[in-house]
Amino acid sequence: MMLKFAQYCLAYCVLLLTFSNWLFAQSKSDGISGTQIQVRELRFDALETGNPSNEPAVIFLHGFPETAYMWRETMAHIEAEGYYCLAPNQRGYSKDARPRKKQAYEIEKLAQDVIDIADAKGLEKFHLVGHDWGSAVGWVLVSKHPDRVISWTAMSVPHIKAFADAIQNDEDQAKKSAYIKAFQKRGLSEWILKRKNLKLMREQLWNTCSKDQLEEYMKVFKPKGALTAALNWYRANYKAMKKNAELIPAEKIATPTLLIWGKKDVAINQTSVNNTAQYMTGDYHLEMLDVGHWLTQEAGPEVQKLILEHIKKYDS
């Protein structure tokens, strides 16, 4: 009896030690911490990893309806190669950077936030990676501030003038983008998305997320005003996109650019993806994957590899 008890205790200790070593390895390999960045009256929540003195840095921009948390695995992978990585919860997604007026979410202001955040962290030049709305913001940023961006990786969303043109002239893309018009209905959109504990978002938009991602997104989107702030990105820029106005300068983009797009993307068809090349004068590469819109969840390792290869190619 005593022998069996001793064997049980030994097995338990081995199991506990194994779990402790695994837990330590996980925390050590991740190394990502939260921080806050003050920009005038706004304070942005952000994730960062690596040594800020390591140059060049990599800034990651999330889309809707996600947060900086979507980039954790990608950041850990890139940081392991010696880069400092920074991912802010953008305007409206940080609780202390959530203006109430719709006009505060015009895309020029969102792009300026990224420059201001980089300035606050002392990042003169940086690689830029964006997904979904983060990609739209990135296209504006590389157009207006080409001297700040070493390389640009756009994910899912192609050049926004090509995208706006497709919404106007491509019937299939117009149908895929019909939700943008629906999002203009303030109050009704919020009610539909928030009902039954964000059921529609959980089952249709976050269905490829990990459990920890889902928990994080729920924490950000459930508080009063958070969902409206996120939808204001659509509302503040709808008219300009509908008219294909000068969302970004007419000059073509010389920044080395990688566009990653999923062939099964339910929101964006291939028309604007194909038409993006006409706006590029610098090195440009299109990578099409056999996945949908949520690239980091559906093809994480492949996406990480592509981003890292692109970044390394243009390191000075």
N, C-alpha and C positions, 0 to 999 in steps of 0.2 A: 504493500500500500504506500509506504513512504517512498519507494523507488519510483512508482508511477507518478506520485505528486512531484517529486524532484524533476522527473522528465517533463512533466507538464510545465513546471516553472521555467525550466531551461528553454523549452520551445516558445513559451510566451515572451521570454527575454530576447530571444533571437528575432522573433517577429517584431517586437517593439523597436529593437535596434535597427532592423531593416527599414521599418517605416520612418524612423527618425532620420536615417541617412537619406532616404528618398525625399523626405520633406525638405531637408537641408539642401539637397542637390537642386530641387525645384526652385527654391527661393534664391539660391546662388546663381542658377542659370538664367532666371528671369531678370532680376536686378532692376526692375522698373519701379519708380517711385512717383508719387503724386507731388505736384507743386502748384503754386499760384503765381500768375504774372499780371502785374498792375499796368494798365494802359489808360492813362488819364482817369476817367471816372469808372472804367470797366475793370473788373478783375476776372481773369480767365483761369479756370481749372485746367491742368495739363498733366500729361504723363511724360516722363523723361527717363533716359537711361544712357549710361556712358559718361565719359569725361567731357565737360563743356569746352575744355581747352583743345580737344581733338578737332582738327579741321580736315575737311569741311563737315558741317553738320547736315542732318537730314530732317526736314520738317514734313510731317504727315497731316493731311487734312481729311477728315471724315465727311460722310454725306448724310442723307436722311434715309431712315430714322435711326441713326447710329451715333456713336460718340467716339472719343479718342480710344476708348477701350477696344475697338475693333482692330487696332493696330498692334496690340500687345505682342503677339507671336512674331509678327513681321519686325517689330522694333528689336526684339531680343535677337533675332537672326542677323539683322543688319549691325547691331551694336557689337556682336561677337566678332565682326570684321574690323573693329576699331573706330566705329563712327559714333558720334553723339547724336542721339535721336530725340526729337521733341514732337509731341502730338497734343495740340490744344483742343479742348471742348470749345467749339467756335461760338460766335455771338448767338445768344439765344439758348445755347446748350449749357453754358455755365450760369449758375444761379445768380451770380453777381455781375454778369455781363448780359443782361436780358432787358433791353429797352422795350417800352410798350408800343411805340409808334411803328406802324408798318414801314414807313420810309427809312427807318434806321437799318433796315435789312437789304438795302439796295446793294447790288453786287460789288460796286466800286468800294463801298465801305467795308464789306467783308474781306476784300482783297487787301485793303489798307490795314485791317486788323493784323493780318499775317506779317506784313512789313513791320508794324509797330511791335508785335511780339518778338520778332527777330531782333529788332533794335534793343528791346528791353533785355534780351539775353546776350547781347553783344555779338550777334551773328551777322557779319558783314555779307558773306556769301553762303549759299546753302543749296543742297539738292532739295527738290520739291516733289512730293508724291501726293496725289489726291484721288479720291473715289467719289463717284456720284456728284453731289453738289460740291464736294471738296475739289473735284476735277473742274467743275465750272469756274469756281473761284480761282483755281490754279491757272486756267487759260487767261483770265483777266490779268492775273499777277505777272505772268511771263510776258504779256503784251505791254504792260505799263512799266514794269521794272525789270527789263531783261538783264540789266547789269548786276542784279542781286542773285539770280538763279543760275546755277552751274549746269544742272540737268533737270528735266521735267518728265515725270511719269504720270500720265493721265490714265485712269482706270474707269472703264464702262462708258463715261461720257466723252464723246469726241469734241472737236473744236466747236464752241458754242454757236458761232455763226453758221457753220455747216448744219448743226443740230436744229437751229431755229428755222433755217431754210427748208429742212426736211419736214418739219412740222407743218409748214405752210403748203408745201408742194408734193409731198408724198402721202398718199392716202393711208397706207399702212402705218406710217409713223404718226400721222394725225390721230389715228385710233388708239395707238399705244400711249399717246400723250394726253388722252382725254381726261385723265385723272387730274391733270394740272388745272384745267378749267374748273373741275369739281372742287378742288381745294380753295378756290376763290370764295366759296360760300362760308364766311366766318360764322362760327357757332355751330352750324350744321355739320361741317367737316369734323370739328372737334368732338361733337356728340357721337358721330358714327365711329370714329377711331377710338374714343375712350370708353364706350359702352362695354359692359361685362368685363371690366378690368383689362382694357386694351386687347380684347379678344381678337379683333381683326388684325392688329399689328402682330400679336403673338403667333397667330396661325398662318398669316399670309406673308408677312414681311420679315419676321424673326424666326421662321421655321427652320432655317439652316444654322442658327446660332447655337453656340454651346450654352450650357446651363448658366455658367458664370457671366457670359455676355448678356444673356436674357435678363438676369437679375440686375445687372448694372444699367441696362437700358430702361428697365421698369423704374428704377430709382430716379433716373433723370427725367423721364417723360410723365410720370404721375403727378408731380406737384402742379398746383394751379399756375397757369400761364406758360408752362414749359412747352406744351404742344402747340399753342398759338404762336409762340416765338419761332418754333421750327417751321411752321406752315407759312410764317411771314416771309420766309425766303422765297417761296413760290409767289406770294401775293405782291411783294415789292418789285418783282422783276418780270411779272407776267406780261404786262403791256409792251415792254421793250422787246421781250422775246417773241411775242406774237407778231409784232411789226418788223422783226428782224432789224431793230434799230442798232445804232452804233454801241453795242454792248461792250465792245473792246475796240481799240484803235485799228485803223484800216491797215496799218503796216503788218506785213507777214512776219511769222515767228522764226527767229534764227536760233533760239535756244535748242540744244539737242533734246529731242523729244521721243519718248516711247509711249505708244497708245496700246493698252491692253483691253481687249473687248471679248465678251463671251458670246459665242454664236447663238446661244439659247436665251439671250437677254430678252425678257418680256417687255421691257420699257423702251429699248432702243434698237432699231433695226440697222441693217448694214448700210443704208443709203448715206447717212451723215458720216459714218465711219469711213466709207470709201471717199467721200468728198473732203475729208480733213486734209489730205495731202496738198490740196491747192493753196492752203494757207501757210505752208511751211517753206522756208528757204534754207534752214539749217538741216543738220542730220535728223532724219525722221525714220522711225521704224514702227510698223503695226504688227502686233502679235494677237492672233485670234485663237481663243481657247474653246474647247468643246464643253463649255459650262454656261451658267446663267449670269445674272446680274451681280450676285454676291460673291465676288471673286476671291476674297480672302478666306471665306468659309468653304467654298466649293473647290478651290484649287490653291490652297495656301502655300505648300512647298514650291509649286511651279511659279507662282506669282513672286514669292520671295527671291527665287533664283533669278528671274527676269529683272526685278528691280535692282538687285545687287550687281548683276552684270552691267546694267545700264549705268549705274552710279560709278562703278569702278572704271568704266571706259573713259569717263570724262573728268576724273580726278586730275587736278593740276599737279 
